[in-house]
Structure formats: structure tokens, C-alpha cells
Amino acid sequence: MPLLPQLTGYFFALASAFLWALVAIFYKDVGSKVSPAGITIGKSLVAALCTGALLCAQGYEPAGQQTLFFLVISGILGISLGDTFFFMSISCLRPSMAVLMTTFIPVLTLPLAALFLKEQLSARSWIGSILVIAGIVAVLSKGDPEGARGRISAKGMIYSLLAAACCAASIIFSKCALASTPALEASFIRHLSGLAALLAWGIMTAHLPAWLKPFAKNAELTKKLCVASFLGTFLGTWFCLLGLQFATASAATVLNSTSPLFIIPLSYILLKEKPSKRSLIGSLAAVTGVCCILTAG
């Protein structure tokens, strides 16, 4: 592969990881005033509108019934449930910890891929899983007084694990669908499916007005959500796709998994959270583990 396109792919993959780390801090502020379901609805709407506009400009081919089914299930699992659980975890945990917990996603994806996609687990995959778990344990341990700022929330940890499980299952369904549809179209269908499922649930439970009420009362809050949604859900996903387009899939995916490395300096600069040596070492171990998993033969 020529060097220049490959470097371009690396740039977009790293930019995607940086944006996801940045918007986690934005969502922490929004999450103190809006319910997790309300955040998911808002960000999904912004992303669907932006992705839809991009598809109108380049053209759109309807997906087949089976592909559509896989993407709808993926959207419900990854967006309606996974994203909502993630925002619930951010309301209970520091943004740096919540983002670090997303490194559990590739660990949980391994057994699902082996079971449903018949992918074999290599020794490197197992080593990577151990490194991810060890890194997370290091960050969450009581020996992190500088960065902890209070006790670890058990509820936040459970939400993080539920988010990781839903996203891992969503990846399996997405992978089945991407064999027959472009990634941008798949992203659009997933956003619409996740949005529709949450809106339907909100209407059936009569919770929708309460979810959306903060946006109607606070224009500044709506503006913050739109900025975060544009940067992360839309632009971050688009940069991820550009990274995959110009670089090898393994290299781009590894670089997309470096958000925990970005969240530490961002939390220090924006939130004045001073990281400890333990959290730094733990984050590096977790990212190294993800690299081992995603580059396993």
C-alpha cells in the first residue's frame, strides 16, 4: 500500500479516537442535566440527519431484507441499549474510567465471534484479554487516590459492562451486514433503528416528554449536545470509516481503540483530574491488550 494514503488513514483513525475521548467529557456535563435515554435520542437524531445528508449527496442503494434485519438488531443493541448504558455509566463514573471500560468490548467480542462467526481465538487474543482486564483492574483499584475522586460506583461499573456486552453483540450483527452493504449506509440504518426503538419505548412508557423536556427549556444544553453529537457520533464515525478506507483494517481499528490514551490528558486539561502513575500504566496495559486482540493472526 502506498505510504501517503496509509498515513492519511492513520491520521483519520487517530482523529476518530481523539473525538470520542473529547465528547465523553462533553457528555459528562450534558448527562448531569439530561437522562441517558434523552442523550441517546438527541445524538442519534443529529447523526442520522448528518449521515442522511451525506448519503443524499453520494447516492443510496436499498439494503436487502436480511441485511436490513441484521442492521436493525445491531442498531437496537448498540445504540438504543449500548449507548444508553454508556451514558448511564458516565453519570456515575469519571469520563476517563467510563472510556477505559469500553476496552472490554473487544474482549467480549472474542467469544461471540468464535461462536457465531467461527473465528478462532489465538494465543495473542488471550494475552490481549488478560492485559485489558489487568489494566482496568489497575485503574479501578483503591491505590489510585489522585485520580479516583471518591469511591468507585458499583452501579456505574455494571452499566459499563452492560454497554460493552450490547456493543459486542451489535458488532457481530454489523459484521454480518457489512458483507453486502457499504459502511456509511449501514451506519445510517443503525442510527435510525436505534432512534426509532428509543422513541417507541419512550412513547409506550410515557417517559418521552421527560426525556426531551430539558432540551426545550435549555437552548445552551441543546447546543452542547448537537456539538458533541456532530463531533463524536457523526464526525467520529465518518473519520473511522475514512481510516478503514485508506489504511489496513487492523491498523485503523487498533488506532481507533486509543481513546483511553487521549482521555487522560483531556481530563487533566479540561476537568483538572490528575492521573496517577497506576492509572497511566493501567491505561497503557489496556490499550496494549486491545492492540494484541485486534492484530491477532
C-alpha distance (Angstrom), angle and dihedral (degrees) to the residues before:
residue distance angle dihedral
M1 . . .
P2 3.88 . .
L3 3.80 113.6 .
L4 3.83 99.2 -125.3
P5 3.84 97.5 55.1
Q6 3.80 89.2 43.9
L7 3.81 91.9 53.2
T8 3.81 88.8 47.1
G9 3.80 89.1 55.2
Y10 3.80 91.1 49.4
F11 3.80 90.3 51.6
F12 3.81 94.1 52.3
A13 3.82 92.6 45.2
L14 3.81 91.7 52.3
A15 3.81 90.6 44.0
S16 3.81 88.8 54.5
A17 3.81 91.8 51.8
F18 3.81 90.7 48.0
L19 3.81 92.4 50.6
W20 3.81 93.0 50.4
A21 3.81 90.1 51.0
L22 3.81 91.3 48.1
V23 3.80 96.4 49.2
A24 3.81 91.2 49.2
I25 3.80 85.8 69.1
F26 3.82 91.3 46.7
Y27 3.80 90.2 51.2
K28 3.81 90.9 50.3
D29 3.81 88.7 63.1
V30 3.82 94.2 42.5
G31 3.80 91.0 45.4
S32 3.79 91.5 62.1
K33 3.82 89.1 64.7
V34 3.83 105.1 27.3
S35 3.79 130.7 52.6
P36 3.83 117.4 -110.0
A37 3.82 90.3 -113.7
G38 3.81 90.2 51.8
I39 3.81 91.0 51.7
T40 3.81 91.3 49.5
I41 3.80 91.8 49.9
G42 3.79 92.3 48.5
K43 3.79 96.8 46.8
S44 3.81 93.0 43.6
L45 3.80 91.1 51.9
V46 3.81 92.4 50.8
A47 3.81 92.1 45.8
A48 3.82 93.0 47.0
L49 3.81 91.7 50.6
C50 3.82 93.2 47.9
T51 3.82 93.8 44.2
G52 3.80 91.2 45.2
A53 3.80 91.3 52.3
L54 3.81 89.9 51.1
L55 3.80 91.4 49.3
C56 3.82 91.4 49.6
A57 3.79 88.1 56.2
Q58 3.80 95.7 49.8
G59 3.82 102.1 29.7
Y60 3.79 134.2 -104.2
E61 3.82 132.6 -122.3
P62 3.85 116.5 -157.2
A63 3.80 113.4 -115.1
G64 3.81 122.2 -123.6
Q65 3.80 121.1 -103.8
Q66 3.80 95.9 -102.5
T67 3.81 92.2 45.2
L68 3.80 90.1 48.3
F69 3.81 90.6 50.7
F70 3.82 92.2 51.7
L71 3.81 92.1 48.4
V72 3.80 94.1 47.2
I73 3.82 90.9 52.1
S74 3.80 89.4 44.9
G75 3.81 91.0 51.7
I76 3.79 93.3 49.4
L77 3.81 92.7 48.0
G78 3.78 99.0 39.4
I79 3.81 101.4 35.2
S80 3.82 110.6 20.3
L81 3.82 93.2 41.1
G82 3.81 107.8 14.1
D83 3.80 98.0 46.7
T84 3.80 92.6 41.6
F85 3.81 91.4 52.4
F86 3.82 89.0 47.2
F87 3.81 92.2 54.2
M88 3.81 89.0 46.4
S89 3.80 88.1 55.0
I90 3.82 91.8 49.0
S91 3.82 89.2 55.6
C92 3.82 88.5 57.1
L93 3.81 103.1 33.7
R94 3.78 138.2 46.2
P95 3.84 111.1 -90.5
S96 3.81 89.9 -117.8
M97 3.80 91.6 55.5
A98 3.80 93.9 43.6
V99 3.81 91.3 52.2
L100 3.80 91.8 45.5
M101 3.80 89.7 53.7
T102 3.81 89.3 60.7
T103 3.81 86.9 73.0
F104 3.80 84.8 78.9
I105 3.82 87.9 72.5
P106 3.84 96.4 80.4
V107 3.81 89.9 42.3
L108 3.81 91.0 56.2
T109 3.80 91.7 41.1
L110 3.81 92.1 61.3
P111 3.82 98.7 71.1
L112 3.81 91.8 39.2
A113 3.81 91.0 52.5
A114 3.79 90.7 48.0
L115 3.80 91.8 49.6
F116 3.80 101.6 42.0
L117 3.80 104.4 21.1
K118 3.82 96.9 34.7
E119 3.80 91.9 -125.4
Q120 3.80 114.8 160.9
L121 3.81 120.4 -126.5
S122 3.80 112.6 -128.6
A123 3.79 128.0 -155.4
R124 3.81 88.7 -106.1
S125 3.80 89.8 56.9
W126 3.79 91.4 54.9
I127 3.80 91.8 46.4
G128 3.80 89.6 50.0
S129 3.81 91.6 50.8
I130 3.80 91.1 52.2
L131 3.82 90.9 49.2
V132 3.82 91.6 50.4
I133 3.79 92.8 50.5
A134 3.83 92.2 44.2
G135 3.79 91.2 49.8
I136 3.79 92.8 50.8
V137 3.80 92.2 46.7
A138 3.82 89.1 51.5
V139 3.80 91.9 53.9
L140 3.80 94.6 43.5
S141 3.81 95.9 45.8
K142 3.79 120.8 110.2
G143 3.77 90.2 -112.8
D144 3.83 90.3 81.7
P145 3.82 100.8 85.8
E146 3.79 96.9 148.9
G147 3.77 96.7 53.8
A148 3.77 101.7 29.2
R149 3.81 100.2 75.1
G150 3.76 93.1 -171.8
R151 3.76 137.7 -13.8
I152 3.78 122.4 -37.6
S153 3.80 110.3 -100.6
A154 3.79 111.5 -123.7
K155 3.80 88.7 -161.4
G156 3.80 90.2 54.0
M157 3.80 91.1 50.6
I158 3.80 91.6 51.5
Y159 3.80 91.2 49.4
S160 3.82 89.8 49.9
L161 3.80 92.5 51.9
L162 3.82 91.6 47.0
A163 3.80 89.4 50.2
A164 3.80 91.2 50.3
A165 3.82 92.0 48.2
C166 3.82 92.8 49.9
C167 3.81 92.1 46.8
A168 3.81 92.1 47.9
A169 3.81 91.0 52.9
S170 3.81 89.4 45.1
I171 3.81 90.1 55.0
I172 3.81 91.1 56.6
F173 3.82 92.3 53.3
S174 3.81 91.5 44.1
K175 3.78 91.8 51.1
C176 3.81 90.6 53.9
A177 3.82 90.3 50.8
L178 3.81 97.6 45.0
A179 3.78 90.6 66.6
S180 3.81 88.7 76.0
T181 3.82 107.4 24.2
P182 3.83 136.1 51.1
A183 3.80 116.7 -100.4
L184 3.81 95.5 -118.8
E185 3.80 92.4 53.6
A186 3.80 89.8 46.3
S187 3.80 89.5 52.4
F188 3.81 91.1 51.5
I189 3.81 93.3 51.2
R190 3.81 91.3 46.9
H191 3.80 92.3 51.4
L192 3.81 92.0 49.2
S193 3.81 92.8 46.4
G194 3.78 93.8 49.3
L195 3.80 91.6 46.4
A196 3.81 93.6 47.6
A197 3.81 92.8 48.7
L198 3.80 93.2 51.8
L199 3.80 93.0 45.3
A200 3.82 90.4 50.7
W201 3.81 91.6 48.7
G202 3.79 91.5 47.5
I203 3.81 91.6 51.3
M204 3.82 93.9 46.5
T205 3.81 92.9 49.2
A206 3.83 94.4 38.1
H207 3.82 89.3 -125.3
L208 3.80 96.3 115.5
P209 3.85 96.7 89.7
A210 3.81 90.7 52.0
W211 3.81 91.2 47.9
L212 3.80 92.8 52.8
K213 3.81 99.8 34.6
P214 3.85 96.0 89.5
F215 3.83 90.7 58.5
A216 3.82 92.2 52.8
K217 3.81 91.7 50.6
N218 3.80 99.5 41.4
A219 3.80 119.4 47.4
E220 3.82 92.1 179.6
L221 3.80 90.1 56.4
T222 3.80 91.0 51.0
K223 3.78 89.9 50.2
K224 3.81 91.9 52.3
L225 3.81 91.5 49.8
C226 3.80 92.0 49.1
V227 3.81 91.4 50.7
A228 3.81 92.4 47.7
S229 3.82 91.8 45.6
F230 3.79 92.7 48.8
L231 3.81 93.2 47.9
G232 3.79 98.5 41.2
T233 3.79 113.6 21.0
F234 3.80 96.6 35.2
L235 3.81 109.1 21.0
G236 3.80 95.3 32.4
T237 3.81 91.0 52.3
W238 3.81 91.6 45.9
F239 3.80 91.7 50.8
C240 3.79 88.4 49.3
L241 3.80 89.5 55.5
L242 3.80 91.5 47.3
G243 3.78 89.3 51.9
L244 3.80 89.8 53.5
Q245 3.80 90.3 47.2
F246 3.81 97.0 54.0
A247 3.82 103.0 29.5
T248 3.78 134.0 42.9
A249 3.80 113.9 -78.7
S250 3.81 93.8 -118.4
A251 3.82 94.5 50.2
A252 3.81 93.9 45.1
T253 3.81 92.7 47.8
V254 3.79 92.6 49.1
L255 3.81 90.8 51.7
N256 3.80 90.9 46.7
S257 3.81 87.5 58.8
T258 3.80 95.0 61.2
S259 3.83 96.0 90.3
P260 3.83 92.1 112.5
L261 3.80 89.1 61.5
F262 3.81 90.8 53.5
I263 3.81 95.8 43.6
I264 3.81 93.4 62.1
P265 3.84 97.5 60.8
L266 3.81 91.1 36.4
S267 3.81 91.7 53.2
Y268 3.80 89.5 48.3
I269 3.82 93.3 49.6
L270 3.81 99.4 39.5
L271 3.81 103.7 27.3
K272 3.82 100.4 25.6
E273 3.82 90.6 -125.0
K274 3.79 107.1 157.3
P275 3.82 110.5 -147.3
S276 3.78 119.7 -139.5
K277 3.77 125.3 -135.4
R278 3.81 88.1 -107.5
S279 3.80 92.9 56.2
L280 3.80 91.5 47.1
I281 3.80 92.9 50.2
G282 3.80 91.3 43.8
S283 3.80 92.5 51.4
L284 3.79 91.7 49.3
A285 3.81 90.6 49.2
A286 3.82 91.6 49.7
V287 3.81 93.6 49.4
T288 3.81 90.2 45.8
G289 3.78 88.1 53.3
V290 3.80 91.7 51.6
C291 3.80 89.3 50.4
C292 3.81 90.2 52.7
I293 3.82 91.5 50.1
L294 3.79 96.2 46.9
T295 3.81 94.9 44.9
A296 3.80 95.2 44.1
G297 3.76 111.8 131.0
